[in-house]
Amino acid sequence: MIVTSHVRQPTVTAVIACLALLLGFGLSFSSTHPSNAAELRSTKKSFAYFATFADRVTVPTGHRRAQGVGDLTITTGPVSDTYQGTRSGSATMVSRVVTPGRSVETRNTQVTIKVRGGTLTAAAMNEFPRGGPATILNIMPVVGGTGIYATARGTLSVQPIGNSGGARLAFDVFVSPMTERENLQVHDFDVSTAATDRRDGRGSISRSTASSSTAQWTSISTRIGGKDATPEFAEDVHLNLPSGSVLLRGITTTNNGRLTTSRFAVLGGTGDYAGARGEAIARPRGSDRVTVTLRLDPRSGKVQRQRWFDIDQRSFTVALPGGPMVTAATEVARRANGTGPLGTSIAARYTYDTGDDSSIRVITREINLAGGTIVVSGIATTNGPTTDLAIIGGTGNFGGAGGVLSSTEIDATSTRSAARFWR
């Protein structure tokens, strides 16, 4: 949840302190459920919707010399149960160019589908025609949801329908019951916004931080639309707790600067929260307090491990609102010298300069290995040599994966990575 102002927000000072207290000792997932038990309690759901992406706006926040790296595209439109049928929901696609090409570019893409009963969220590094909408099938990991789709994991196939601007959205997901529930309060937010030149504010990026004795809240929000009185944001929230961290994602809004009820998908976490899924509901209570309900399904399935080295091949650095973004395309290999090739990786790291000799880094990666892809995401608030990020999904042999990727810098061009995940 974001308040779009440049000053400390005393009106939401009841939001963070209880969060750490309640989360810190109420939601430990140190035990692993047997894989057969996970299969018995999971329900598979396969269904399709049709989206018409009627509104497409590109915010040229990137650098021309970098061939559009950093450009933001926001696409929205109605969703129906049948092709050209009656509207039954909405689709929002937010993508940013991370690697350029003469005819095809790669974009860090998030898709959120809002339909009856809840939302579904997918994320991937997708290929698009340069500067244009998708024209080929894209398969994306479903990384979470809310409502009846909370805990969703699986895949979304986005199939464009000719040149109509429409697409068929086919979901294959597993949904599990949420067995952990906590109610809490949070407070003491500090918020700042780095604006773009657009009159409608799209592409502006806001940073929100808060802390208590046992927890830290960090969020980065990109304005994607809405009126001035009711702006809409694509928001990532990182909750740093004594026994790990939790990553939330959602589309949020404010009303004349006041918080509104927001639902976030829990994509995963680190530490005791590695592999957890669920949803978080944040409800304003008066002018200075927000109640958060966190509902989680602990990790389950067999633990799997992968190790590799990332060898930098090509990178770009561009200036975005609030700070720089660095993108890197790497080779994935068994050994640090690059021998024993395993696949490739694309990463994007956005750094929000806080102005107090510290920074917040939003990191997204997609690792392409034999048999499938792994998607990793998170917010890092420290600058040590090792970074732990949540594995939030995958495709193929890694479909539904949830866990942790630990990456340690070896030198300026290589990194050692270790993945531990459940599926």
Disulfide bonds with the S-S distance in Angstrom:
none
